[in-house]
C-alpha cells in the first residue's frame, strides 16, 4: 500500500503531533507514504471566505501535482481534506470554476484531469488496512481506556462517502481494535467552534464547552480527534471554556496518538508532550504503561 | 403537386371540405383564418373551404353536414384544436352525414400554432403548411371500422384498504360481482390502525368496521386475503387474472374465529412483535390480526410457529380447535384464475421510513415515535389501552410533533404528503386531551385546505397547542443546560421569531410522509399502467380523467395515485366504481381500428416483432410460418411496424403512403 501524503500547514505547525503519530502508525501498519513534492497551502478557511476562486486554484495545484504521481493522496487535516474534496466536486459540477482553475493551472504548465482520489487517514486505515490487521499488530491494548470519538464537522460532511454523515463509526472501530472502550458520544460531528474563539469568543467558548462537558458526562477518559483545529480548541481553551461549569481536565488527543500507543510507540515518538492536558495521569489511573 | 386522382383514392375522386375554426379569438387572434380558408379552397381536390367562429358548435357541425350533402364531399379536414378534444365530435358529424368517420383529418392550429406563436404572418404560414399536409393525407384515408367486443361484468379490486373496500361495496351493491384481493390477512388497510379521524374526530374503527363486515358478508364479493395478483392477460372488457393465494394454514370455511387455539398455543407468552400494532405489542404464532379483522379467522405465522420450525410441537391449538378441524399445517399456496371486465387498483401507500432521517433519532432514542405508532398508542384497542405510556413506562409531560418528515425535503421526498398537517393536529389534540401535556408542533407551512380543516386548526390554536414555524434540525439527547437533562432536545430555527430554539421534550412524534408502495413498479408493470417519476400510479388526465389509466378498463383509486386523505380516497373509489359500471352497463366496448396487420405473403417468419410487442399481441402461426397479430390486443403503438425487416407489417390509419403523403404535403413549397 503506497500513498501520497499531503501534510498541509497544520501538520508542520500546531498539529505536529498529528504528523508524528500518524506517520508512526502508518509505519507500523505497512502503509507507505511519500510526501507530495512542492505542495502549497490547501486554500482553507481564510482564502475560502475571502477569495473563493483563488482557493480553488490553490487546491487545484495540489490536486494536479498529486495526479501526476498516480496514487491516492492522503490529507490528514480535516480542513485540507474538505477543501481538496470540495474543489474536486466544484470543478466537476461547475464548468465556469473548472475553466478558471484550468487557466490558472495552464499558466504554470499543469493540468487537472479529475483522476486523483483524496483520502482521509481514517478511510485508509478502516477500508484499506482494516480493523483486523490493526488488531493483529496491537502490542499494548488500551484496556479500560474510555474514549469519546470526536470527528468534527468537516470530514464526513458534505462530500465524503467513506463513513456515515451523521453517525460515523470508522474511528470508533479502529480504537476498539486497539483495545479502547468507546463511550456514547452524540456530539461526534458537532462544530468545535472553528475560528470563532478568535472572532466571537463567547460563541466559540460555548461550542467548546458543550463538547467537553458531554464527554465528561459520559465518563470519557480522553477525547480523540482527527483535526488540528479541533484538537487545538479543545485542548488550549479547555480551562477557559469550562471554568464557569466545572473543572474537567480531559486530555484531547489525535486518534493516531492513541493508536500509536497501542501499537507500541513511546510518548516522544507520538508527540504526546505537545498536548497541554497531560495524558500521563489518566494512563497511570488506568494502570496502562506507556514508557 | 400531383393531381389527387393520380395518387389513387380508393373511394372515387376525393372531394374535400376544409373547415377553419376561429375558436373565438383563440385561433383567429394569431392566425389569419380568412386567408387560411381561402388558401385551402385553392388546393387540389378541395371542393369547399370555410372559416367559422366555433366549428364544434351545433351550427358549425350542421354546416359540415350540409356541405357533405350539397357538395357531395367524401373527406373532411377540420383545422381547429387538438384531436384529443374534438376528434370524436367531428367523427360523429361525419357518421351522421353518412360518411365513414375515419375519412376525417384534424389539424391542430391552436395548441400547435396560435397558442405558441405571436407573429401572425408566420403563424398563418405554418397553419397553411399543416392544412396542405392534411388535405394530401386525407385523400388516401381508407374506410375503417371500429370493432365491438363484449364486456365481462365482473370486476377485480386490488387492495382492501378504505378505497378498495368502498369501490368493492359500491359495485357489489349495484349487483356486480367483485373479486377483492388483499395481500394481508385482513382487510382494513391503514385506516383500521387509526384512532380518530380528522377533522370530525369520529372514531376510525366505528366508521370502518361496518363496511369491512359488509364486505365479508356480501354475497357478490369474493374476498381473498393473503393473496396477490400474479398475472394479468387480456384487454378491456375481457381480462384474465391469475391470483396467488398464500396459505393461512387455517381452513377459512371451518374457522369461526373463536380464538381458543390462540389461547391454547404452547407459547404461553406472546413473543413476536405484533405487525398491526407496529411492534408496540406482542402476538403469538397463531393469532387474529386485530379484534375486528375481516375475515374473522385466525392465521398461523410459519416463521414463528414451532410446528413449522421443528415439526415437534404438541399442537395444543389443534386440540383446542377440536372437531372443527380448521387448522391445516399442510395447506399449500394455490392459484386462482378469474375473468373480469375491469380492474380497480387501490393498492395504497407506505409511510416514510423515519430512520432514513438519522438526525431525528428514530430507532436510536426510544422516545421517538412515528405518527402511525402514536395512532396505535392512543387507540383504546392498542397496546396500552389508549393511554400514552412510553416505551420506558413513563408518561410524557411535553411532546414535540415534527411535521414534514420525508415530505417537502429535497434529500428524501420532494412532494407534500397532504395529510400530515391535519393528522398532526389531530394527534396534538388527542395527546393533549389524554395526557394534559404541553404539545409543540414544528411545521414549515400549515396546510389545511378542506371542509372544516382550517376551523380545526383554529380550534387547536385555542386549545393552547404551541406552533413553531421552522424545519427541525435535529433531535438530540445531550443537555446544553441543566433543564435539558434527561430530555430529548428538539433544535429548530423559529423563523417567525428569528432565532434558534432548543425545546426539551419527553416524547417526539415524527409526522412521516406517504410514499408509493415498495413494489409499485412491479405492480404497474403487471397491470401495464404508468407511474409518475416518484412511483405514484399515473392517471390518464390529472383533471378530467383522474381515476382512469392509459390502459382501458384499469382504474386507480386512493393513495396509490398520490397522497390523499380518507374523504378523497373514498371519493376516488366511488368514481372508479362508476367508471367500471359505465363500462359494464354499456355491455360492449369499441376498439380503435388503428391496429397493425401483417401482409402474410411478405412475412418471412423471422419473429423479430414477437418480443418487441409491449402488449403481447403478436403470436406465431406455426402452420403458415407467419407472425399473427391479435387485433383486439394491439394498441397501435407501431413498434412492430418500424421493426419489421421486410416491411410486411402495416398499421391502419398510419400506412406508409398516408404518412409520406402528409410529409410531402408539409414540405412542398407553397
Interface residues (C-beta under 8 A of the other chain):
Chain A: X164 X166 X167 X186 X187 X210 X214 X217
Chain B: X358 X359 X476 X477 X478 X479 X480
